[in-house]
Amino acid sequence: MRRLWIPAAVGVLAIVAGLPAGRVSAQDEPRGEPEEKAYVTPPAWKSVEIGNFYLRRKRYRAALSRFQEAAQTDPYNPEAHLGMGKVYDLLGLRQKALENYRKYLDLLPSAKQAEEARDVHKAIARLEKKLKGSRSSASAQVKPN
């Protein structure tokens, strides 16, 4: 029992005194300032995945930044533009939403997938209708007497 207690006591005393408990090799010693690693942008699919996560949580600004990051990383990623279209639509930025929905449809690899994107077609029709309605009401208010 006494043999176990002595090494433990020496280790505790060394820690309290601020000394290393064991031997210190040359590899353990810091050689100056630690190197900072450069930020590596995640792949576009990962940014889209994180953007969709934020979108489900209704954190629209965070989602938008991730979708923009994905579009910047891979400008031909249709999912990034679909996500941006959804976020802009939810934020009330209709023109930007419309542009991104159209870009999404343009980037789809096949016509069949474009036809299957019915929700996007409906959103485009709804946004175009609202934009035309807001322009006509704005011009009606500006008419001179």
C-alpha angles and dihedrals in degrees: 000000000000093000093058093048098055099058090044091051091049090051092050092048091050092052092048091049091049093244124131111262095217137023117304116219127203089254092060095056117091114244099210129295118359115251115252114224117225117247109261115205111233118240116276094251090056093049089050090050092052091044090054089050091054091044091056088050090051092241093138100172092052091047091049093052091051093049090048089050090052092049091049092049094046114013090187095059106116094195091061091056092045090054092048090049091053094048094046089048091052091047091052096247094134100172093052091045090052092050093050094046089053091047089051091055091046092052098050108114098227138031090234091061090047090054091048090057092084094146090059091049089051091049091050092051091048093049094046090051092050092046092051090047094051092048094051093048090048092051091047090057093051097053111126121229 
